[in-house]
Amino acid sequence: MFRIKPKRLLHLVAILGVMSAPVLATVFYSKDEAMKLAFGDDATVDTMSLFPSAEEVAKIEQLAKLKLDSNLISVYVGKKNDAIVGYAMIDSHTVRTQAETLLLVLTADGKLRNVYTLAFHEPPEYQPPERWMALLSNRGIDQLTLDKDIQGVAGATLSARAAVDSARKILAIYQVLLQSKSN
């Protein structure tokens, strides 16, 4: 007869419980829905693939205070009547152990307009609320320091830090790669 000690049985039940727990991933918007959210239904959206030089990467990393994941940067350019109405970037990153995808939208003159959560795969209680994301709008790159310029979110510190990092990254990309093209 096969016997399991009570302590081992408790461990086995705990492991099986974790393995059968539902996945709490939430996708809020598709890419097409995100572009409409960023620029409106009547805008045309062009994708700009940027390949910064080593010098430009160093400058972006210095301004953003983080390392770039890739030397390929995709920026979405929203236009109405052939005039640029804004820029957007989709930034996917790992928060704690799972992915988060944000849509960061800039005005035509490079000001951070909105930050939207497109997908969040961490537990829902780790997601900063929309009203907190709105605090990132209209700030310069030098006004985006968590716990100095922007209050953190209790229980969502890593998510808040990731959002602030993404905001600084798109503002740095704009300053280094796009600002001279939009003037």
Residue pairs with C-beta under 8 A, 6 or more apart in sequence:
4 12
23 121
24 121
24 122
24 123
24 124
25 98
25 119
25 120
25 121
26 119
26 120
26 121
26 124
27 118
27 119
28 116
28 117
28 118
28 119
28 120
29 37
29 103
29 116
29 118
29 119
31 90
34 88
34 90
34 103
34 116
34 118
35 43
35 45
35 76
35 78
35 88
37 103
37 116
38 45
38 76
38 78
38 86
38 88
38 103
38 105
38 114
38 116
39 45
39 78
39 80
39 85
39 86
39 88
39 105
40 78
40 80
40 85
42 80
43 78
43 79
43 80
43 85
44 78
44 79
44 80
45 76
45 77
45 78
45 79
46 76
46 77
46 79
47 74
47 75
47 76
47 77
48 74
48 75
48 76
48 77
49 72
49 73
49 74
50 72
50 73
50 74
50 75
50 173
50 177
51 71
51 72
51 73
52 60
52 71
52 73
52 176
52 177
56 176
56 177
57 68
57 71
59 172
59 176
60 68
60 169
60 172
60 173
60 176
60 177
61 67
61 68
61 172
63 141
63 168
63 171
63 172
63 175
63 176
64 141
64 165
64 168
64 169
64 171
64 172
64 173
65 165
65 168
66 165
66 168
66 169
68 169
69 93
73 89
73 173
73 177
74 89
74 90
75 87
75 88
75 89
75 173
75 177
75 178
76 87
76 88
76 89
76 90
77 84
77 86
77 87
78 84
78 85
78 86
78 87
78 88
79 85
83 108
84 108
84 182
85 107
85 108
86 105
86 106
86 107
86 108
86 113
87 105
87 106
87 108
87 110
87 170
87 174
87 178
88 103
88 104
88 105
88 106
89 103
89 104
89 169
89 170
89 173
90 101
90 102
90 103
90 104
90 118
91 101
91 102
91 104
91 166
91 169
91 170
92 99
92 100
92 101
92 102
92 119
93 99
93 100
93 162
93 165
93 166
94 100
95 122
95 126
95 158
95 159
95 162
96 122
96 126
96 158
97 122
98 121
98 122
99 119
99 121
100 117
100 119
100 120
100 121
100 122
100 127
100 159
100 162
101 117
101 118
101 119
101 120
102 115
102 116
102 117
102 118
102 162
102 163
102 166
103 114
103 115
103 116
103 117
103 118
104 112
104 114
104 115
104 166
104 167
104 170
105 112
105 113
105 114
105 115
105 116
106 112
106 113
106 170
106 171
106 174
107 113
108 182
109 182
110 171
110 174
110 175
110 178
110 179
110 182
111 138
112 136
112 137
112 138
112 139
112 167
112 170
112 171
113 137
113 138
114 133
114 134
114 137
115 133
115 136
115 137
115 163
115 166
115 167
116 133
117 127
117 130
117 133
120 126
120 127
120 159
122 159
125 155
125 156
126 155
126 156
126 158
126 159
127 156
127 159
128 153
128 156
128 159
128 160
128 163
129 153
132 153
132 160
133 163
135 150
135 151
136 144
136 150
136 163
136 164
136 167
139 149
139 150
139 167
140 171
141 168
141 171
141 172
141 175
143 149
144 150
144 164
144 167
144 168
144 171
145 164
146 152
146 160
146 161
146 164
150 160
150 164
152 160
152 161
153 159
153 160
